[in-house]
């Protein structure tokens, strides 16, 4: 009987959070007060408390990416995993990149993608390695049989109370993962992308509202906005669209792996006009829109998904 009650509760929860169901956005998900917790970088979705919604039960596809082939960096957890799941539900095959330590999360995403009847290609490796960035694209093309969507999503975020306390190695790694890898992977992908292809970069609300403890991370996100607008102009004549998504406070493993000061976690996301943190699956429709032909006249755009936080 207890098992049946649990199943009924799960069904009710899935109905409440379905992205195609009319609902109050303020109450679609509860306000979370995450306990102070710590995970070693890069962190795992499977150890996140409370659990995040990546869309396994709440995202329903409508066939908007049928037959497309996508490479997603940081696709094992958080926003990247939600995008991978949504793309698969929309009919795309996906290759996901992640660090070897994130293997458990990656295999879970692979399971979900394959349950959707789509191909999932796992490509572990370190994006700070220039050679790997180039081989990543080659391996994705080989595994998928082509490439027409690139999502530069992987990111490194570590809070530091002051510039004096920001280690040089952290500064270098943050720029290597967030900016240099984006340049290198995009450059390698251009050999394969045909007219109609799309590139989507993950920036952040902190590009406009930089917290004092995220000086390095916030500056990389501003750089991603700039890269998106420059490349949007450069590639538009070739029929390749470049856009970005700017998440607000989204509950992912990035936060308890020192992405936020530990004492700030219980209030995470509660300062937004909606009064709550976002869930990864709430980002997915933005990426689907920018990847689909529906957005054919959208180029160089930064689409903000942040619970109502004002942006320029």
C-alpha positions in Angstrom: 0.0 0.0 0.0 2.8 2.4 0.8 4.4 1.7 -2.5 1.1 2.5 -4.3 0.8 5.7 -2.3 4.3 6.7 -3.3 3.6 5.9 -7.0 0.4 8.0 -6.8 2.4 10.9 -5.3 5.0 10.6 -8.1 2.2 10.7 -10.7 0.7 13.8 -9.2 4.1 15.5 -9.1 4.8 14.7 -12.7 1.4 16.1 -13.7 2.0 19.3 -11.7 5.4 19.9 -13.3 4.7 18.9 -16.9 6.1 21.8 -19.0 3.0 21.7 -21.3 0.5 22.0 -18.5 -1.0 25.4 -17.7 0.2 26.3 -14.2 1.3 29.1 -11.8 5.1 29.5 -12.4 5.6 30.6 -8.8 4.3 27.3 -7.5 5.2 24.9 -10.3 8.1 23.9 -8.1 8.4 24.4 -4.3 10.7 27.0 -2.8 13.8 25.0 -1.8 16.0 25.6 1.2 19.0 23.4 0.4 20.9 22.3 3.5 24.5 23.3 3.7 26.3 20.6 1.8 29.6 20.0 0.1 30.6 17.9 -2.9 34.1 17.7 -4.4 34.2 19.4 -7.8 32.7 18.7 -10.3 29.8 17.3 -8.3 27.1 14.7 -9.1 23.4 15.1 -9.7 22.8 11.8 -7.9 24.2 13.3 -4.6 22.4 16.6 -4.8 20.0 17.4 -1.9 17.2 18.1 -2.7 17.1 16.4 -6.1 16.9 18.5 -9.2 14.3 18.0 -11.9 16.2 17.4 -15.2 13.0 16.6 -17.1 13.0 12.8 -17.0 9.3 12.8 -16.0 8.3 16.4 -16.6 9.5 17.2 -20.2 7.3 16.1 -23.1 8.6 16.5 -26.6 6.7 17.6 -29.7 9.1 16.4 -32.5 10.7 19.8 -33.1 14.3 18.4 -33.4 13.5 15.2 -35.3 16.6 13.7 -36.9 19.0 16.4 -35.5 22.4 15.6 -34.1 23.7 17.5 -31.1 26.9 17.8 -29.1 26.4 19.1 -25.5 29.3 19.9 -23.2 28.7 19.4 -19.6 25.8 17.2 -20.6 25.9 14.8 -17.7 24.2 16.9 -15.0 22.4 20.1 -14.3 21.3 22.2 -17.2 23.3 20.2 -19.7 21.5 17.0 -18.8 18.1 18.7 -19.0 19.0 19.9 -22.5 20.1 16.4 -23.5 16.9 14.9 -22.2 14.7 17.5 -23.9 16.6 17.2 -27.2 16.1 13.4 -27.1 12.4 13.9 -26.3 12.2 16.2 -29.3 13.7 13.6 -31.6 17.5 14.4 -31.6 20.4 12.1 -31.1 22.9 13.5 -28.6 26.6 13.3 -27.7 27.5 14.5 -24.2 30.8 15.6 -22.9 31.7 15.4 -19.2 34.6 14.8 -16.8 35.5 11.1 -16.1 34.5 11.7 -12.4 30.9 12.3 -13.6 30.5 8.9 -15.2 27.5 7.8 -13.0 25.5 10.9 -14.0 26.5 10.5 -17.7 25.3 6.9 -17.8 22.0 7.9 -16.2 21.4 10.5 -19.0 22.4 7.9 -21.6 19.7 5.6 -20.2 17.0 8.2 -20.5 18.1 9.2 -24.0 18.0 5.6 -25.2 14.6 5.1 -23.5 13.4 7.9 -25.8 14.6 5.8 -28.8 17.5 8.0 -29.6 21.3 7.6 -29.8 23.4 8.7 -26.9 27.2 9.0 -27.3 29.3 9.4 -24.2 32.5 11.4 -24.6 34.4 11.9 -21.3 37.4 14.3 -21.2 38.9 17.5 -19.9 38.0 20.7 -21.8 41.1 22.5 -20.5 43.0 20.2 -22.9 43.2 22.0 -26.3 43.8 18.7 -28.2 40.8 17.1 -26.5 38.5 20.0 -27.6 39.3 19.3 -31.2 39.0 15.5 -30.9 35.7 15.9 -29.0 34.0 17.3 -32.1 35.6 14.6 -34.4 34.4 11.8 -32.1 30.9 13.3 -31.8 30.5 13.5 -35.6 31.7 9.9 -35.9 29.4 8.7 -33.2 26.3 10.6 -34.4 26.9 10.4 -38.1 27.1 14.2 -38.4 26.5 17.4 -36.3 24.1 20.2 -36.7 23.6 21.5 -33.1 26.4 22.5 -30.7 25.7 23.5 -27.1 28.7 25.0 -25.3 27.4 24.5 -21.8 30.2 23.2 -19.6 31.2 25.7 -16.9 33.5 26.1 -13.9 32.3 28.2 -11.0 34.1 28.6 -7.6 33.3 31.4 -5.2 36.2 33.4 -3.8 35.7 36.1 -1.1 38.3 38.5 -2.6 40.6 38.9 -5.5 43.5 38.2 -3.1 42.0 34.8 -2.3 41.4 33.9 -5.9 44.1 31.3 -6.8 45.8 31.8 -10.1 45.2 28.2 -11.1 41.5 28.7 -10.5 41.5 31.8 -12.7 43.2 30.0 -15.5 41.0 26.9 -15.3 37.8 29.0 -15.2 38.8 30.8 -18.4 40.0 27.6 -20.0 36.7 25.8 -19.4 34.3 28.6 -19.9 35.9 30.6 -22.7 38.8 29.0 -24.4 37.0 25.6 -24.8 34.1 27.4 -26.3 36.3 29.1 -28.9 38.2 25.8 -29.7 35.1 23.5 -29.9 33.2 26.0 -32.0 36.1 26.4 -34.4 36.4 22.6 -34.7 32.7 22.3 -35.2 32.6 24.8 -38.1 34.2 22.2 -40.4 31.0 20.1 -40.0 28.1 22.5 -39.5 25.9 23.1 -42.6 23.4 25.9 -43.3 20.5 25.4 -40.8 22.8 24.4 -38.0 22.8 26.1 -34.6 25.2 27.0 -31.9 23.9 27.7 -28.4 26.2 29.0 -25.6 25.3 29.0 -21.9 26.0 32.4 -20.3 24.4 33.6 -17.0 22.5 36.3 -15.1 25.9 37.1 -13.5 27.0 38.6 -16.8 24.7 41.5 -15.9 24.6 41.2 -12.1 28.1 40.1 -11.1 28.4 39.0 -7.5 31.5 40.1 -5.6 32.4 36.5 -4.9 32.3 35.4 -8.5 34.6 37.9 -10.2 36.3 35.3 -12.5 33.2 33.3 -13.3 31.0 36.4 -14.0 33.6 37.9 -16.3 33.7 34.7 -18.4 29.9 34.8 -18.7 30.1 38.4 -20.1 32.7 37.2 -22.5 30.3 34.4 -23.7 27.7 37.1 -24.4 30.2 39.0 -26.5 31.4 35.9 -28.3 27.8 35.0 -29.1 27.0 38.3 -30.7 30.2 38.5 -32.7 29.9 34.9 -34.0 26.2 35.4 -34.7 27.1 38.2 -37.2 30.1 36.2 -38.6 28.1 33.0 -39.3 24.7 34.4 -40.3 25.7 34.7 -44.0 26.6 31.0 -43.9 23.2 30.0 -42.5 24.5 29.1 -39.1 22.7 30.7 -36.2 24.5 31.5 -32.9 22.6 32.4 -29.7 22.9 32.1 -25.9 20.8 31.2 -22.9 21.4 33.1 -19.6 20.2 31.1 -16.6 19.4 32.7 -13.3 19.8 30.7 -10.1 19.3 27.1 -11.1 19.6 24.2 -8.7 22.5 22.1 -10.0 25.7 20.4 -8.7 27.5 23.6 -9.6 26.2 25.2 -6.4 27.3 22.8 -3.6 30.7 22.3 -5.2 31.8 25.7 -3.8 29.9 27.6 -6.6 28.2 29.4 -3.8 29.3 30.2 -0.2 27.9 27.3 1.9 26.0 29.6 4.2 24.1 31.0 1.2 22.7 27.7 0.0 19.6 27.6 2.3 18.4 30.9 0.6 19.4 29.9 -2.9 17.1 31.5 -5.6 14.7 33.0 -3.1 15.6 36.6 -4.0 14.1 36.2 -7.5 10.7 37.8 -8.3 9.2 34.2 -8.4 10.7 33.6 -5.0 12.3 30.3 -5.8 15.3 28.7 -7.6 14.7 27.3 -11.0 15.0 23.7 -12.0 17.2 22.5 -14.9 14.3 21.3 -16.9 12.9 24.9 -16.9 15.9 25.9 -19.0 15.4 23.2 -21.6 12.6 24.8 -23.7 14.8 27.8 -24.3 17.5 25.6 -25.8 15.0 23.7 -27.9 13.5 26.9 -29.3 17.0 28.2 -30.3 17.9 24.9 -31.8 14.7 24.5 -33.8 13.7 26.1 -37.1 11.1 28.1 -35.2 13.8 30.6 -34.3 15.1 31.0 -37.8 15.2 34.8 -37.5 16.9 34.8 -34.1 20.6 35.5 -34.2 23.0 36.8 -31.5 20.3 36.8 -28.9 20.8 36.1 -25.2 17.6 34.5 -23.9 17.2 35.1 -20.2 15.6 32.4 -18.1 16.0 33.8 -14.6 12.7 33.9 -12.6 12.1 37.6 -13.4 15.5 39.2 -12.6 15.8 42.4 -14.6 18.5 42.4 -17.4 19.5 45.0 -20.0 
